[in-house]
Amino acid sequence: MLGFLKTGIQLSKGSFFVVTIFFFAFYEVYYFLLSNFLGQIIPFNLDVAAVQGVMYFFTCIILFFGSFLIQRFNKLKIIYSCSVLNCVFSVLLFGNLFEGFRLMILCLLVLFVSLGMLTTLSVFGSLTLPEERGRVGGLIGFFVFLLFFIVNFFIVLNLDFFGSVLLCLALNFLPFVALFFKHFRLDLIPIKKQLVNYYERRVFALYFIPWIVFSLINATLATNTSILIAQQVSNSMLFNLESIQVIGVILGVILGGFVADLLGRRFCLVFSLTFFGFCTALVGLFTGDLVFLIVYGASGLTWGILFVLYIFVVWGDLSNQYNRIKIYSIGLISYFLSLGAGSFLVVSMPIFQSALLSVLFIFVLNIPIIFAPELLPSYVLEKIRMKNHMDAVKKLQKKNQG
């Protein structure tokens, strides 16, 4: 296959574009439904945060049972079927329906969007090799979040109910763009025959524990710290903080993907967690606009790195063609489980105690990673070391000749 972007990636441009569109469509629809659209359709006597939490737990149940069903069917047919059904349900929302029926349609939309998201990740895992999975995931994350923030910061805020339904319909129709790519692999055969690897449960646990604990910290203690900071700054400063956080996420996903392929998964995880821990300690000891900017930028950067690693890369490395969907489902379940827990576990404590607890947990999370084996194949690391050595020799020769 042709490489692209001069990174040595063997995945074709068409496949890259299609998987990016798939993931953006399902991820954006899911976020839009629960963050913006939910408040427009639920009865006024229901608490939005509580309903969001229930929806996150509902998603976890869907992903658990869906992981057993998706394995038996063609992946592209599942993605297109989910898109067709969601388009139909979106059209139904144009009708003059009572709130209970709209809420039921929302549950169905969440169901099929969740299945589509999980199936897309299994497609990504099947079409990428371990040595390119980080860079491909990082590039996908870069374009997905770039589009994600454009849609949610510049389009969604100006929509009424019918505009929101039209946006939902358009996003659910996006996966059909893949039909224009005739060379996209309908059978989803891996681009190269890969070894059937079976990692021990111990290895899985060593990588899983940091992710689930960090996700819970991010949904509770880190959220509490952000709320306290928002109460101390002006509206213009809060806008600057959120902007630097957005930039951090966009940079984090692409940086995390490239570093994970060049220096290994363990190094990338230890770096991101340690960096986040130091910046969290900083906000606990000092206050001021500059400190807040550093913390928001660091939290965005760290979240972006960990997102691309734990949504795209780590689960693909730990899985094979027989258990890939189940492993990816565990990664998504832990992500949405933490969001659900954050909707109900409201932490209220001073910023110093909140930051201190966050730092304590974050640095403890480095311990499992230190004892975990490197997931990037050893032959890839050796190839990188050899290339760096040869580049250094060439530079030395040119210097001596000059």
N, C-alpha and C positions, 0 to 999 in steps of 0.2 A: 504494500500500500504506500501511497505517497505520504511523505512527511509534510508537516505544515508548521508555520511560524518558526522554522529553523531550530526546533527544540529536540529533534530526534523522535517525535511522536509518530507512531505508526498508524494510529487511528485515522481514518479518512476524514476529509473536511466535511463531507456530507453526513457521515455518522455523528461527528462532533456537533454539527449544527442541529441535527434532529434531536439528539439526546438533550442538548441545551434547551431547545424549545419545549420538549416534553416536561423537563423538570421545572422550568420557569412557569409554565402554564399551571401545573398542579400545585406547586408551592405557593404561587401568587394567589390562586383561587382559594386555597385553604386559609391563607393569612387574611385575605379580604373578607371571606365569609365570617370568620370569627372576630376580627378586629373592627370592621366597619359595618358590614351588612347585618350582623346579628342584632345590633341595637335598633335597626329599622323595622324588624319584623317580630321580635318577641313581645309578649304582653307587657304592659307597663308595670304590672305588679311583680315582675320577676327581676331579680338582680342580674345585671349583665355579666359581672365577674363570676358569679356562681354558675350561670349557664355556660360560660366559656370553660370553666373547670370541668363541668360534666361532659362537654363536647370533647375536651382533651382525653378524658378517661374513656369515652366512647370510641375515640380514634384508636386508643391502645388495644381495645377489645377487637376492633375491626382488623387491625394489623396482625394480631395474634392468630385469629382464625383464618384470615386471608392468606397468611404465609403457607398454610396447608393446602389451599385450593389453587393458588396461582401456579404452583409447580406443575399442575396437570394440564395446563392450557398454553396455547401459543401466546407469547408475551405481547406481540403487537396487536393481536385481536383483543386482548384484555384492555390495552391502552385505548384503542379506538372505541371499544364498547363503552368504557367508562366515559369517554368524551361525548359519545352520542347520547347516552342517558343523561349526562349533566346538561347538555344542550336542551334536551326535552324538558327537564325539570326547570331550567332557567326560563324557558318560554312560558311554562305554567305560572310562574310568578307574576306575569303581566296581568293575569286574571284578577278579578275582584274577590280574593279569597280571604277567609277569616284567619286570624292570627295562628290558631292551632294548626291549620293545614299548611300554612307557610313554614311554621317551625318544623313540621314533619318533612317537608320538601328540603329544608336546610339540612336535616339529619341525613337524608338520602344523598344530597350533594357532598357532604362531608365523607360519607361512606365510600363513594366511588372516586372522589379525589384522593383519599388516602390509599386506596388500592392502586390507583394510577401512579402515585408517587413511589410506592414500594416497587411496583413492576418496573418503573423507569430506572431505579437504582440497580435492580437485578440485570437490566439490559446494559447499563454502564459497566457493571462488574464483568459481564460476559465479553464485552467488546474491548476491554483494556488489559494490558499486561502490567504486572507489578512494577516494572521499572518506569512506566509512564503514567501510572494511575494517579499519582499526586499532581503532576503537572496538568493532566487532562481535567481532573477534578477541580484544581485551582482555577483554570481558565473557564470552566463551566460556571463555577461559583462567581467569578469576576463578572461575567456577562449577565448572569441571573440577578445578582444583587444590584448591578448598575441599572438594569431594567426595573427591578423591584422598587428601588428608591425613586426612580422617575415616576413610576405609576402611582406610588403611595404618597409622594410629597407634592406632585404637581397635577395629578388627574383626579384621584379619588376624593380629595377635599372639596372639589367643586361640583360633585354629582348629587342629584336628587335620587329618589327611590328608583324611578324608571331608568335613569342614567346608570345607576348601580347594577340593575338587572342586565342592561345592555353590555356593560363591561364584563359581567360574569359570563354572559353568553359568548362574547368575543374571546375571552380567555379560554373557555372550554372548547372553542372551535380551533384554537391554535394548533393542537397536535396533528390536525389533518394536513398541515403544511408539509409533513413528512411524505405525503403521497406524491409530491412532485419530485422526490429523490428516488428514481427508479433503481439506483444501485445500492440503496440501503438494504442491509442484510435482513431479509424477511425471516430467515431461519435462525438468526442470531447465533451463528456458529462463532466461537472465539476466533480472533484474528490469528492466533497461533495455538497449537496444542499445548496446554499447560499441564504441569504435574498435578496429580490429585493429592493435595496436601491435607493432612488431618492434624490440626493443632490440639494439644492437650487442653483439657478444661482449665488447667492452671494458667496457661498462657492467655486464654480468653478472659479469665477473671482479672488478670493483672492489667489488661488494657480496658476492661469494662468498668472496673471500680473508679478510676480517675474520672471517666466521662460522666457517670451517673452522679457522683458526688459534686463535681464541678457544676453540672446542670442544676442541681438542687441549690447550691450556693448562689449561682447566678439568678435563680428565680426567687430567692428569699433574702439573704444577707446583702447581696449586691444591689438588689432592687431597693431595699431599705436605705442603703447608702445613697443611691441615686435620688430617692425622694427627699432625703435630708438636704442634699446639695441643691436640688431644684428650689427648695424653700429659702435658700440663703442667697440666691443670685437673682439678678434682674432678668426680665424676659428676653432682652437682647443677648445677654450672656448665656442664657439657657439655649437659645437658638444656636449660638456659636458652639456650645458644648455638644449639642446633638449633631451638628454638622461635622465636627471633628470626629465624633464617634462613627458616623456614617463612612467618612473617608477611611477610618481605621479598619472597618469591616471589609470594605472593598479591597484595600491593600492587603489585609490579613489573609483573605482566601487565596489570592494568587501567590503571596509570599509563602504561605504555609505549604501550598502544593509543590512549589519549586524546591523549597528547602527539604521537604520530606523525601523527594526523589534524589536529591544530591547528597544529603548528609544523613538520611535515615529517619524513620518514624520516631524513634526514641528521642533523638536529639531535638527534633521539632517540638515534641510534647513537653520535654523538660524545659526547654527554652521558654515556650509560651506560658506555662504554669508559673515558672520562676519570675518571669517578667511581670505577670499579672500580680503576683504576690508582693513584689517590691513596690509596685505602684499603689496597691491597696494599702500597704503599710504607710506610704507617703501621705495619703489622704487622712489616715488616722492620726498622724503626728502633726501635720501642718494644714492650714487652711489658706485659701487665697485663690484668685482666678487662675493663676498660672498652674497651681497644683491641680485644680479641677480640670483644666484643659488636658494636662498630662494623663490624669486618671481616666478621663473619658476616652481619650485617644488610645490608651493602653487597653482598656476594656473592649473597645471595638476591634482593635488589632488581634487581641487574644481570642475573642469570640470567633472572628473570621478564620483564624488558623485552626482552632479546634473544630469548627463547623466542617471545614473541608476535610479534615482528617477523619472525623468520626461519622460524617454522613456519607462520604464517598470512599475514603482510602482504607482505613483500618478494617472495616467489615469485609471489604473486598479481598484484602490480604489474608484474613482469617478463614475465608470460605473457599469452597470449590463449586463446581457445577451442580453438585448434588444437594448442597445445603446453603447455597448462596442466598436464596430468598429468606430463609429462616434467620440467617445471621443478620442480614440487612434489616429485617423486621425488628429484631432485638434492639438494634441501634436506633431506629425510629421510635420504638416504644419507649425507650429510656428518655429520649428527647421530649416527647409529648407528655410523658408521665411527670417529668419535672415541671413542665408548664402547668399541668393540672394541679400539682401540689402547690405551686406558687399562687394559684388562684384562691386557695383556701388557707394556706399557712401564711398569715400576715405577721411579719416580724416588725416589732417596734422597739428600737433601742437606740441610744446615742451613737453618733457616728464613730467614736473611738472604739467602743465595744464591738460594734458591727464590723469595723475594719480589722480589729484584732482577731476575732473569730475567723473571719475570711482568710486572713494570712495564715493562721494556724492550720486550717484545713487544707489550704492550697499547698503548703510546703510538705505536709504529710502525704499528699497525693503523688509526690515525686518518688516515694519509696517503692510502690508497685512497679512503676515504669523502669526504675533502676534495675530491678530483678527480672524484668521481662526481656525475652529475646528480641532481637531486631527482626522486624517483619520484612524489610526490604532484602531481597535475596543477596547472599554473600558475593555471588559472581558479579552483581551489579555494582556493589561497593568497590570490589576489586578493580573493575573496569574504570570506575571514576578515579580511583587512586592512581591507576596506571596512566590515565589521560592527563591528570594534573602533573604527574611526574614528567611525562613527555613534554608538556607545555613548558614546564620549568627548565628542562634541558634545552629546548629550542630557544628560549629567551636568553639563557646563559651563553649559548653558542653565538647568537646574534650580537650580544654585548661584547664578547671576546673578539668577534670579527670586526666590530666597529672600532 
